[in-house]
């Protein structure tokens, strides 16, 4: 298939973008930037041929944004226009994309589960990432979960080096440089190639200590979703490849990730008016995230004249939460969630016979997976700040075993300036719900009674159809219709019911989303730009009620619409500037009226700006993020008011004779504020976000 050389890089990294355009501006014969290829469509595809908003964030950009202690969620809220801001803690709860849930993949393996613990972006160290591909809009190519889009995280791997190492040490300090307010990080990788074998192994470690707000006060613990303070994180990665022959390759990927808190501080339970951190917490098992994965991939570029990809995977994710407030007669308990997923995916890329001047291909295949989910609660006896396990264990919803079978076919055709894409996916899902002890009845009466289980079946047929028209080598327009879906969070929904509840009364339809998008993108130096408008709709809604702190599954219409735009202008070989804007409006229909969705679903209008100065061996970038106020849901009685904020960051990098030194100042003006998700869903009193921080890191490639 022939592809245009048109490409688009939204929010290019300062170091890469400026140096690339500097060369282009100095060379009269310089061509356009090389075409960017993404893999989140199951096969390699150029951005220019995709009828939708696509963004590729490369390693240099990730590195510049990831000071010691910062998580992937913090990086994405700055760089992805349509993504809601980070909570600033362990969780990515409420960090939607275009007002819908996002499917997070690591090397193509889903990190989502039917029981959503909102730790998907807390499953990998930024130092382990080579690039991130973001496909906005509903998508079903990987199955359930991508109602708002896909974030495909590609881990680092051998780039052809016979033997190479990377070492990194970094630290972050609070505004007043308190000894207890430092964070430390270290990263070491080794990679090599010999004959048909190549390998890449790495280890990343981060230690976070106290964090302080804009007034210099220690930030109080978020006992709902989990905080960053006093956490230790490691991420061990391995990727091994073996070239069987000229066309066949076998790849093995391994990961072991853990993030665990160990703090003596928590939010003062005796102060209902202000979130104050107090010392004296005694809790042995504190919030933690654990992620282990194995991924075995076989590719054959000449499988009877076709391309073949077979991928098998296993993943186990565990998430432990803080013992939260008392729930009726069940008392205080800490949620302990575990999900094990394994499966196999196949895809065959077949060239189709030309029809006149039109050339096309068909990607088709099948997916099989099984997910086993368990969620328990450990009961605690609480005396002041002393938490002691009593040995009582609750089932927070029944155990689930969910089996999925799917068939899909995607075709793409190029005809002159046109690219047409269309496809279908058929999915069959069966969830076996085990008998359990109804937690909701324990809360109300203290009785431990059996909630009968059963088998729930779902199926979904999903379509997509889109077109790209190449106006010239520098710009194109696109239009797209696509469908995505998610499954009801059965464990969460059944957490609060009594033993006489019939699980077959649960709404057993998939939450299908229809997504429509039109857009334009241009790439001609010294300017790159893009704008898109979208609408996504559904007939079933599942959202979190921030006031009652309960999940709701309702058969009612829902619509989310918005616009996104971005601009990069390379003024000359040294200066560049740009920014992005995203506006979203989400509503649900109740009693014949459209009311606004809460900020746990809909991000207020977000604006980012940046300017970069680049010399041959150093660069400086000033960036800003501004979030608007959001009152629409409060006015409709469907959420809280959230107050906007503006944050500035200063980021610099210098190439030394040996190695590279990077520095950053995040929250440059030391703004005292509360993160959006804390305002929208945190348990009052709401803790403040982090104040000004200074970061410094040294990296040596050798």
QUIFEN-V250845 format. One record per backbone hydrogen bond with DSSP energy under -1.0 kcal/mol. NH is the residue of the N-H (numbers start at 0). CO is the residue of the C=O. E is the energy in kcal/mol with one decimal. If there is no record, write none. Layout:
nh = {NH & NH}
co = {CO & CO}
e = {E & E}
This chain:
nh = {16 & 17 & 18 & 19 & 20 & 21 & 22 & 23 & 24 & 25 & 29 & 37 & 41 & 44 & 46 & 48 & 49 & 51 & 54 & 56 & 61 & 62 & 63 & 64 & 69 & 74 & 75 & 76 & 78 & 79 & 82 & 83 & 89 & 91 & 94 & 95 & 96 & 97 & 99 & 102 & 104 & 105 & 106 & 108 & 110 & 121 & 127 & 128 & 129 & 130 & 131 & 132 & 133 & 134 & 135 & 136 & 138 & 142 & 144 & 147 & 149 & 150 & 151 & 152 & 153 & 155 & 163 & 165 & 166 & 167 & 168 & 169 & 170 & 171 & 172 & 176 & 180 & 182 & 183 & 184 & 185 & 186 & 187 & 188 & 189 & 190 & 191 & 192 & 193 & 196 & 197 & 198 & 199 & 200 & 201 & 202 & 203 & 204 & 205 & 206 & 207 & 209 & 212 & 215 & 218 & 225 & 229 & 231 & 232 & 233 & 234 & 235 & 236 & 237 & 238 & 239 & 240 & 241 & 242 & 243 & 244 & 248 & 249 & 250 & 251 & 252 & 253 & 254 & 255 & 256 & 257 & 258 & 259 & 260 & 261 & 265 & 267 & 270 & 275 & 277 & 279 & 280 & 281 & 287 & 288 & 289 & 290 & 291 & 292 & 293 & 294 & 295 & 296 & 297 & 298 & 299 & 300 & 302 & 303 & 306 & 307 & 308 & 309 & 310 & 311 & 312 & 313 & 314 & 315 & 316 & 317 & 318 & 319 & 320 & 323 & 326 & 328 & 329 & 330 & 333 & 335 & 336 & 337 & 338 & 339 & 340 & 341 & 342 & 343 & 344 & 345 & 346 & 347 & 348 & 349 & 351 & 354 & 357 & 358 & 360 & 361 & 362 & 363 & 364 & 366 & 367 & 368 & 369 & 370 & 371 & 372 & 373 & 375 & 376 & 377 & 378 & 379 & 380 & 382 & 385 & 386 & 387 & 389 & 393 & 395 & 396 & 399 & 400 & 401 & 402 & 403 & 404 & 405 & 406 & 407 & 408 & 409 & 410 & 411 & 412 & 413 & 414 & 417 & 418 & 419 & 420 & 421 & 422 & 423 & 424 & 425 & 426 & 427 & 428 & 429 & 430 & 431 & 432 & 433 & 435 & 437 & 441 & 442 & 443 & 444 & 445 & 450 & 453 & 455 & 457 & 459 & 461 & 463 & 464 & 465 & 466 & 467 & 468 & 469 & 470 & 471 & 475 & 476 & 477 & 478 & 479 & 480 & 481 & 483 & 485 & 489 & 492 & 493 & 500 & 504 & 505 & 510 & 511 & 512 & 513 & 514 & 515 & 516 & 517 & 518 & 519 & 520 & 521 & 522 & 523 & 526 & 527 & 528 & 529 & 530 & 531 & 532 & 533 & 534 & 535 & 536 & 537 & 540 & 542 & 544 & 548 & 551 & 553 & 555 & 557 & 558 & 559 & 560 & 561 & 562 & 563 & 564 & 565 & 566 & 567 & 568 & 569 & 570 & 571 & 575 & 576 & 577 & 578 & 579 & 580 & 581 & 582 & 584 & 586 & 587 & 588 & 589 & 592 & 594 & 596 & 600 & 601 & 605 & 606 & 607 & 608 & 609 & 610 & 611 & 612 & 613 & 614 & 618 & 619 & 620 & 621 & 622 & 623 & 624 & 625 & 626 & 627 & 629 & 634 & 635 & 636 & 637 & 641 & 646 & 648 & 649 & 650 & 651 & 652 & 653 & 654 & 655 & 659 & 660 & 661 & 662 & 663 & 664 & 665 & 667 & 669 & 678 & 679 & 680 & 681 & 688 & 690 & 692 & 693 & 694 & 695 & 696 & 697 & 698 & 699 & 701}
co = {12 & 13 & 14 & 15 & 16 & 17 & 18 & 19 & 20 & 21 & 26 & 44 & 38 & 37 & 35 & 45 & 46 & 49 & 133 & 131 & 57 & 58 & 59 & 60 & 66 & 70 & 71 & 72 & 74 & 75 & 79 & 95 & 225 & 117 & 91 & 93 & 99 & 81 & 96 & 148 & 150 & 108 & 152 & 105 & 103 & 118 & 124 & 125 & 153 & 153 & 56 & 151 & 54 & 149 & 52 & 147 & 145 & 139 & 484 & 100 & 134 & 102 & 132 & 104 & 130 & 127 & 190 & 188 & 699 & 186 & 697 & 184 & 695 & 182 & 693 & 173 & 177 & 171 & 206 & 169 & 204 & 167 & 202 & 165 & 200 & 163 & 198 & 161 & 196 & 193 & 240 & 191 & 238 & 189 & 236 & 187 & 234 & 185 & 232 & 183 & 230 & 179 & 216 & 212 & 210 & 221 & 208 & 259 & 205 & 257 & 203 & 255 & 201 & 253 & 199 & 251 & 197 & 249 & 195 & 247 & 247 & 298 & 241 & 296 & 239 & 294 & 237 & 292 & 235 & 290 & 233 & 288 & 231 & 286 & 229 & 277 & 275 & 267 & 273 & 265 & 263 & 263 & 384 & 319 & 258 & 317 & 256 & 315 & 254 & 313 & 252 & 311 & 250 & 309 & 248 & 307 & 246 & 305 & 301 & 348 & 299 & 346 & 297 & 344 & 295 & 342 & 293 & 340 & 291 & 338 & 289 & 336 & 287 & 334 & 332 & 330 & 442 & 326 & 327 & 377 & 375 & 318 & 373 & 316 & 371 & 314 & 369 & 312 & 367 & 310 & 365 & 308 & 363 & 306 & 361 & 359 & 357 & 354 & 413 & 411 & 349 & 409 & 347 & 407 & 405 & 343 & 403 & 341 & 401 & 339 & 399 & 337 & 335 & 393 & 333 & 391 & 331 & 387 & 385 & 382 & 281 & 380 & 378 & 376 & 374 & 394 & 372 & 431 & 370 & 429 & 368 & 427 & 366 & 425 & 364 & 423 & 362 & 421 & 360 & 419 & 358 & 417 & 414 & 467 & 412 & 465 & 410 & 463 & 408 & 461 & 406 & 459 & 404 & 457 & 402 & 455 & 400 & 453 & 398 & 450 & 448 & 437 & 438 & 439 & 440 & 440 & 435 & 432 & 430 & 428 & 426 & 424 & 422 & 480 & 420 & 478 & 418 & 476 & 416 & 474 & 474 & 520 & 468 & 518 & 466 & 516 & 464 & 514 & 512 & 510 & 487 & 488 & 489 & 497 & 501 & 502 & 485 & 509 & 483 & 536 & 481 & 534 & 479 & 532 & 477 & 530 & 475 & 528 & 473 & 526 & 523 & 567 & 521 & 565 & 519 & 563 & 517 & 561 & 515 & 559 & 513 & 557 & 553 & 551 & 549 & 544 & 542 & 540 & 553 & 537 & 586 & 535 & 584 & 533 & 582 & 531 & 580 & 529 & 578 & 527 & 576 & 525 & 568 & 574 & 611 & 568 & 609 & 566 & 607 & 564 & 605 & 562 & 560 & 558 & 594 & 556 & 592 & 589 & 587 & 585 & 597 & 597 & 581 & 625 & 579 & 623 & 577 & 621 & 575 & 619 & 573 & 617 & 652 & 612 & 650 & 610 & 648 & 608 & 646 & 606 & 644 & 604 & 641 & 630 & 631 & 633 & 632 & 629 & 624 & 622 & 664 & 620 & 662 & 618 & 660 & 616 & 658 & 698 & 653 & 696 & 651 & 694 & 649 & 692 & 647 & 666 & 674 & 675 & 676 & 677 & 672 & 211 & 665 & 172 & 663 & 170 & 661 & 168 & 659 & 166 & 164}
e = {-3.1 & -1.9 & -1.5 & -2.3 & -2.7 & -2.3 & -1.8 & -1.9 & -2.9 & -1.4 & -1.9 & -3.0 & -1.7 & -2.3 & -1.9 & -1.2 & -2.0 & -2.0 & -2.1 & -2.8 & -2.2 & -2.8 & -2.0 & -1.2 & -2.3 & -1.3 & -2.4 & -1.6 & -1.4 & -2.6 & -1.6 & -2.6 & -1.4 & -2.9 & -2.1 & -2.0 & -2.5 & -2.4 & -1.4 & -2.5 & -3.1 & -2.3 & -3.4 & -1.6 & -3.0 & -1.5 & -1.9 & -1.5 & -2.9 & -1.5 & -2.4 & -2.8 & -3.0 & -2.5 & -2.1 & -2.7 & -2.2 & -1.6 & -2.8 & -3.3 & -2.5 & -2.8 & -3.1 & -3.0 & -2.7 & -2.0 & -2.5 & -1.6 & -2.5 & -2.4 & -2.1 & -2.4 & -2.7 & -2.2 & -3.0 & -1.8 & -1.9 & -2.6 & -2.6 & -2.4 & -2.5 & -2.3 & -2.1 & -2.3 & -2.5 & -2.6 & -2.0 & -1.7 & -2.9 & -2.0 & -2.5 & -2.4 & -1.9 & -2.6 & -2.3 & -2.3 & -2.0 & -2.8 & -2.7 & -3.2 & -3.1 & -2.3 & -2.6 & -2.0 & -2.9 & -1.2 & -1.1 & -2.7 & -2.9 & -2.4 & -2.2 & -2.7 & -2.4 & -2.1 & -2.8 & -2.9 & -3.0 & -2.8 & -2.5 & -1.1 & -1.4 & -2.5 & -2.6 & -3.0 & -3.1 & -3.2 & -2.9 & -2.0 & -2.2 & -3.1 & -2.4 & -2.8 & -2.5 & -2.5 & -3.0 & -1.9 & -3.0 & -1.3 & -1.0 & -2.8 & -2.1 & -2.6 & -2.6 & -1.6 & -3.0 & -2.6 & -2.7 & -2.3 & -2.1 & -2.7 & -2.6 & -2.6 & -3.2 & -3.1 & -2.6 & -2.4 & -2.3 & -3.6 & -1.2 & -2.3 & -2.8 & -2.4 & -2.8 & -3.0 & -2.9 & -2.2 & -2.4 & -2.8 & -2.7 & -2.8 & -2.7 & -2.5 & -2.8 & -2.6 & -1.4 & -2.1 & -2.6 & -1.9 & -1.2 & -1.9 & -3.2 & -3.0 & -3.0 & -2.7 & -2.4 & -3.0 & -2.1 & -2.0 & -2.5 & -3.1 & -2.2 & -2.2 & -2.9 & -3.2 & -3.3 & -2.4 & -2.3 & -2.2 & -2.2 & -2.0 & -2.9 & -3.7 & -2.2 & -2.0 & -2.2 & -2.7 & -2.0 & -2.6 & -2.7 & -2.9 & -2.4 & -2.8 & -2.8 & -2.2 & -2.1 & -2.7 & -2.8 & -3.1 & -2.4 & -2.0 & -2.9 & -2.1 & -2.1 & -2.7 & -1.7 & -1.6 & -2.3 & -1.5 & -3.1 & -2.7 & -2.6 & -2.4 & -2.0 & -2.1 & -2.1 & -2.2 & -3.2 & -3.2 & -2.0 & -2.7 & -3.1 & -2.5 & -2.3 & -2.3 & -2.8 & -2.8 & -2.2 & -2.4 & -2.2 & -2.4 & -2.8 & -2.8 & -3.0 & -2.7 & -2.4 & -3.2 & -2.8 & -3.4 & -2.4 & -1.9 & -2.5 & -1.4 & -2.4 & -1.5 & -3.3 & -1.0 & -4.1 & -2.3 & -2.9 & -3.0 & -2.3 & -2.9 & -1.9 & -3.0 & -3.1 & -2.6 & -2.7 & -3.0 & -2.8 & -1.1 & -1.7 & -2.3 & -2.2 & -2.5 & -2.2 & -2.7 & -2.6 & -2.3 & -2.0 & -1.0 & -1.9 & -2.6 & -2.5 & -1.7 & -2.4 & -1.7 & -3.0 & -1.5 & -3.4 & -2.7 & -3.1 & -3.2 & -2.3 & -2.2 & -2.4 & -2.6 & -2.3 & -2.9 & -3.4 & -2.6 & -3.3 & -2.7 & -2.3 & -2.1 & -2.5 & -2.6 & -2.6 & -2.5 & -2.3 & -3.1 & -2.5 & -2.2 & -3.0 & -1.4 & -2.7 & -2.0 & -2.2 & -3.0 & -1.6 & -2.6 & -2.6 & -2.9 & -2.7 & -2.0 & -1.7 & -2.5 & -2.3 & -2.4 & -2.5 & -3.0 & -3.4 & -3.4 & -1.1 & -1.7 & -2.0 & -2.4 & -2.2 & -2.3 & -2.1 & -2.6 & -2.3 & -2.5 & -2.9 & -2.9 & -2.9 & -2.5 & -3.1 & -2.0 & -3.0 & -2.4 & -1.9 & -2.4 & -2.5 & -2.6 & -2.5 & -1.9 & -2.5 & -2.1 & -3.1 & -2.8 & -2.5 & -3.3 & -2.4 & -2.5 & -3.5 & -2.6 & -2.5 & -2.8 & -2.5 & -3.2 & -3.0 & -2.4 & -2.7 & -2.4 & -1.2 & -1.7 & -3.3 & -2.3 & -2.8 & -2.7 & -2.2 & -3.1 & -2.9 & -2.4 & -2.6 & -3.6 & -2.4 & -2.7 & -2.7 & -2.9 & -2.5 & -2.1 & -2.6 & -1.8 & -3.5 & -2.3 & -2.1 & -2.5 & -2.1 & -1.5 & -3.1 & -3.0 & -2.1 & -2.7 & -3.2 & -2.5 & -2.5 & -2.9 & -2.8 & -2.8 & -3.0}
